[in-house]
Amino acid sequence: MATSDAKREPVVTVIPALDGLRALAAGLVVLTHAAFLTGFGATGGLMGRLWSRGDFGVAIFFALSGFLLHRGLLAADAQGRFDVVGYGMRRAARLLPAYWLVLAAITVGATPPLRDVVIHAAALQIYWPDAWIGAFGQSWSIATEIAFYVTLPAIVLGLRPLRRRSAQAPLVVLCVLAVVLTATSGFGGDAVVGEDIFYDRWLHSRAPHFLLGMICAETVLAPSHRVSRALSRWGGDVAACLAVAAGAYLLATTPVAGGLDLSPGTATDVVVRTALSGIVALGLLLPLTHGGPSAYRAALSHPTVRYLGVISYGLFLWHVPVFIGLYAVSGVEEFTGALLPLLALGLPISVGLAAATHRWVEVPSSRLAGRHLARRRGRQAERREHEHSDTPLHR
């Protein structure tokens, strides 16, 4: 093992193209819900199947979260600034206000049962078999994301002893976990909508996608490990990465990955989809985290694409209620077509609401949390200074 690995510290650099990748993921999610609501997924042939498999955008979101958050916590831990309370406040401020705003709008417009509203407000809907709000069905992934947020600090702390012994050990552990959890991701398959819990939405089933991002972050600390060298080599071949991602995506539209509807399918279906969506997410992420300049990176770094990535969380939250609301207002039955009108009207409205939510909710709440944490750090520094000056040596 190379001793130089143990002396490395993670470097947090801004990668503009990751915002663009987030926009791409959001676009895939929008397409899959448009295909489902209009029936295009069942009637549109290959194009319909491609749109229906846009749920793989969620795997991309999870891999991005794994990379960015794990990298940030590793840097904080290496610099002695590991603050679980501060981390939790920043995550809550980033996620919950916008989430609650959209849930409130749906509650007023669709009047779902109060029980379901309360369960969704607590982001616990994936743990109940019948807690379902149709206009907010995509919110299940927020519950999974929050489960990851809660678990990640414990993982970073748990890897500390291994990291002290070898910088490469955590990377090995994460790789093994990714393989094992992919193989077991189908636990609880064959669930019936409205009757059974969808275990494929729990963290254990989606963890491989988060772990892929975490593995990419860990390679900075262990560049000499064969996994790190392989990822760097693959990331440098942009065409190959995109071709593999495209191939895995196309394969996932065939029966080998199960159906394209809301049901999770069999345990085997879940495992296959977990593996294929992981390949897609990794193939799209690697050229940005481990590759150099490329047309792909430049396209995702374009200011317009980046902005769509910045507001993608609001787009993710708003597009389903907007789509369903348009059906309700127009009187057109769901699953009966109207794909182009739905996108022509629903997409601009969703983007506008996302932009407004980002500006007036997400940014202010994040700034408020940042100011509170800055004051908290100031008070802690004053306390330490006071305690230091009050020691016998300084009297």
Backbone hydrogen bonds, N-H to C=O, Kabsch-Sander energy under -0.5 kcal/mol:
donor,donor_aa,acceptor,acceptor_aa,energy
5,D,2,A,-1.0
6,A,2,A,-0.5
6,A,3,T,-0.8
7,K,3,T,-0.6
7,K,4,S,-0.9
8,R,5,D,-1.2
12,V,10,P,-0.6
13,T,11,V,-0.9
18,L,15,I,-2.1
19,D,16,P,-1.4
20,G,16,P,-0.9
21,L,17,A,-2.1
22,R,18,L,-1.9
23,A,19,D,-1.8
24,L,20,G,-2.1
25,A,21,L,-2.4
26,A,22,R,-2.3
27,G,23,A,-2.4
28,L,24,L,-2.0
29,V,25,A,-1.9
30,V,26,A,-2.4
31,L,27,G,-2.3
32,T,28,L,-2.2
33,H,29,V,-1.8
34,A,30,V,-2.2
35,A,31,L,-2.7
36,F,32,T,-1.8
37,L,33,H,-2.7
38,T,34,A,-1.8
39,G,35,A,-0.8
39,G,36,F,-0.6
40,F,35,A,-0.6
41,G,35,A,-1.9
42,A,39,G,-0.9
43,T,39,G,-1.4
44,G,40,F,-2.5
47,M,44,G,-0.7
48,G,44,G,-1.3
49,R,45,G,-2.2
50,L,46,L,-2.5
51,W,47,M,-2.4
52,S,48,G,-2.3
53,R,49,R,-1.6
54,G,51,W,-1.8
55,D,52,S,-0.8
56,F,53,R,-1.9
57,G,54,G,-2.2
58,V,55,D,-1.6
59,A,55,D,-0.5
60,I,56,F,-1.5
61,F,57,G,-2.2
62,F,58,V,-2.5
63,A,59,A,-2.4
64,L,60,I,-2.4
65,S,61,F,-2.4
66,G,62,F,-2.6
67,F,63,A,-2.3
68,L,64,L,-2.8
69,L,65,S,-2.4
70,H,65,S,-0.5
70,H,66,G,-1.4
71,R,67,F,-2.2
72,G,68,L,-2.0
73,L,69,L,-2.5
74,L,70,H,-2.5
75,A,71,R,-2.1
76,A,72,G,-2.2
77,D,73,L,-2.6
78,A,74,L,-2.4
79,Q,75,A,-1.5
80,G,77,D,-1.3
81,R,76,A,-3.5
83,D,81,R,-0.7
84,V,82,F,-0.5
87,Y,83,D,-2.5
88,G,84,V,-2.6
89,M,85,V,-2.4
90,R,86,G,-2.4
91,R,87,Y,-2.3
92,A,88,G,-2.5
93,A,89,M,-2.6
94,R,90,R,-1.7
95,L,91,R,-2.0
96,L,92,A,-2.3
99,Y,95,L,-1.4
100,W,96,L,-3.2
101,L,97,P,-2.1
102,V,98,A,-2.2
103,L,99,Y,-2.1
104,A,100,W,-2.5
105,A,101,L,-2.2
106,I,102,V,-2.3
107,T,103,L,-2.4
108,V,104,A,-2.1
109,G,105,A,-2.4
110,A,106,I,-3.4
111,T,106,I,-0.6
111,T,107,T,-1.1
117,V,113,P,-1.9
118,V,114,L,-2.6
119,I,115,R,-2.2
120,H,116,D,-2.4
121,A,117,V,-2.7
122,A,118,V,-1.7
123,A,120,H,-1.6
124,L,119,I,-2.4
127,Y,124,L,-2.0
128,W,125,Q,-1.2
132,W,130,D,-1.4
134,G,132,W,-0.5
136,F,133,I,-2.3
137,G,134,G,-1.2
139,S,136,F,-1.9
140,W,137,G,-1.1
141,S,138,Q,-1.3
142,I,139,S,-1.2
143,A,139,S,-1.2
144,T,140,W,-1.6
145,E,141,S,-2.5
146,I,142,I,-2.5
147,A,143,A,-1.8
148,F,144,T,-1.7
149,Y,145,E,-2.4
150,V,146,I,-2.3
151,T,147,A,-1.7
152,L,148,F,-2.7
155,I,151,T,-1.7
156,V,152,L,-2.5
157,L,153,P,-2.6
158,G,154,A,-2.4
159,L,155,I,-1.8
160,R,156,V,-0.5
160,R,157,L,-0.9
163,R,159,L,-2.5
164,R,160,R,-2.1
165,R,161,P,-1.2
166,S,162,L,-2.6
169,A,166,S,-0.7
172,V,168,Q,-1.7
173,V,169,A,-2.3
174,L,170,P,-2.6
175,C,171,L,-2.1
176,V,172,V,-2.4
177,L,173,V,-2.5
178,A,174,L,-2.3
179,V,175,C,-1.9
180,V,176,V,-2.7
181,L,177,L,-3.0
182,T,178,A,-1.5
183,A,179,V,-2.1
184,T,180,V,-1.3
185,S,182,T,-1.0
187,F,184,T,-1.6
189,G,186,G,-1.5
190,D,265,G,-3.6
194,G,129,P,-0.5
195,E,192,V,-2.0
196,D,192,V,-2.5
199,Y,188,G,-0.5
199,Y,197,I,-1.4
201,R,198,F,-1.9
202,W,199,Y,-1.6
205,S,202,W,-0.9
206,R,202,W,-1.6
207,A,203,L,-2.1
209,H,206,R,-1.3
210,F,206,R,-1.1
211,L,207,A,-3.0
212,L,208,P,-1.8
213,G,209,H,-1.3
214,M,210,F,-2.2
215,I,211,L,-2.8
216,C,212,L,-1.8
217,A,213,G,-1.7
218,E,214,M,-2.3
219,T,215,I,-1.5
220,V,217,A,-1.1
221,L,218,E,-1.5
222,A,218,E,-0.9
225,H,222,A,-1.5
229,R,225,H,-2.6
230,A,226,R,-2.3
231,L,227,V,-2.6
232,S,228,S,-2.3
233,R,229,R,-2.2
234,W,230,A,-3.0
235,G,231,L,-2.9
236,G,232,S,-1.3
237,D,233,R,-0.5
237,D,234,W,-1.4
238,V,236,G,-1.0
241,C,237,D,-2.2
242,L,238,V,-2.6
243,A,239,A,-2.2
244,V,240,A,-2.7
245,A,241,C,-2.4
246,A,242,L,-2.5
247,G,243,A,-2.5
248,A,244,V,-2.5
249,Y,245,A,-2.2
250,L,246,A,-2.6
251,L,247,G,-2.4
252,A,248,A,-1.6
253,T,250,L,-1.4
254,T,251,L,-1.6
257,A,254,T,-1.8
258,G,255,P,-1.9
270,V,266,T,-2.1
271,V,267,A,-2.1
272,V,268,T,-2.6
273,R,269,D,-2.6
274,T,270,V,-2.7
275,A,271,V,-2.4
276,L,272,V,-2.8
277,S,273,R,-2.8
278,G,274,T,-1.7
279,I,275,A,-2.0
280,V,276,L,-2.2
281,A,277,S,-2.6
282,L,278,G,-2.7
283,G,279,I,-2.6
284,L,280,V,-1.8
285,L,281,A,-1.9
286,L,282,L,-2.8
288,L,285,L,-1.6
289,T,285,L,-1.6
290,H,286,L,-3.1
291,G,286,L,-0.7
298,A,294,S,-2.4
299,A,295,A,-2.5
300,L,296,Y,-2.0
301,S,297,R,-1.2
302,H,299,A,-1.0
306,R,302,H,-3.0
307,Y,303,P,-2.4
308,L,304,T,-2.1
309,G,305,V,-1.7
310,V,306,R,-2.3
311,I,307,Y,-2.0
312,S,309,G,-0.9
315,L,311,I,-1.9
316,F,312,S,-2.8
317,L,313,Y,-2.1
318,W,314,G,-2.6
319,H,315,L,-2.1
322,V,318,W,-2.2
323,F,319,H,-2.6
324,I,320,V,-2.7
325,G,321,P,-2.3
326,L,322,V,-2.3
327,Y,323,F,-1.7
328,A,324,I,-2.2
329,V,325,G,-2.5
330,S,326,L,-2.4
331,G,327,Y,-1.7
335,F,37,L,-4.1
336,T,333,E,-1.0
337,G,38,T,-1.2
342,L,338,A,-2.0
343,L,339,L,-2.4
344,A,340,L,-3.0
345,L,341,P,-2.2
346,G,342,L,-2.9
347,L,343,L,-1.6
349,I,345,L,-1.6
350,S,346,G,-2.5
351,V,347,L,-2.7
352,G,348,P,-2.5
353,L,349,I,-2.6
354,A,350,S,-2.4
355,A,351,V,-2.6
356,A,352,G,-2.3
357,T,353,L,-2.7
358,H,354,A,-2.5
359,R,355,A,-2.3
360,W,356,A,-2.9
361,V,357,T,-1.9
362,E,357,T,-2.4
363,V,358,H,-2.6
365,S,361,V,-2.2
366,S,362,E,-2.1
367,R,363,V,-2.5
368,L,364,P,-2.6
369,A,365,S,-2.2
370,G,366,S,-2.3
371,R,367,R,-2.7
372,H,368,L,-2.2
373,L,369,A,-2.5
374,A,370,G,-2.3
375,R,371,R,-2.3
376,R,372,H,-2.2
377,R,373,L,-2.6
378,G,374,A,-2.1
379,R,375,R,-2.5
380,Q,376,R,-2.2
381,A,377,R,-2.4
382,E,378,G,-2.4
383,R,379,R,-2.4
384,R,380,Q,-2.4
385,E,381,A,-2.4
386,H,382,E,-2.5
387,E,383,R,-2.8
388,H,384,R,-2.5
389,S,385,E,-2.4
390,D,386,H,-1.2
391,T,388,H,-1.1
394,H,391,T,-1.7
395,R,392,P,-0.9
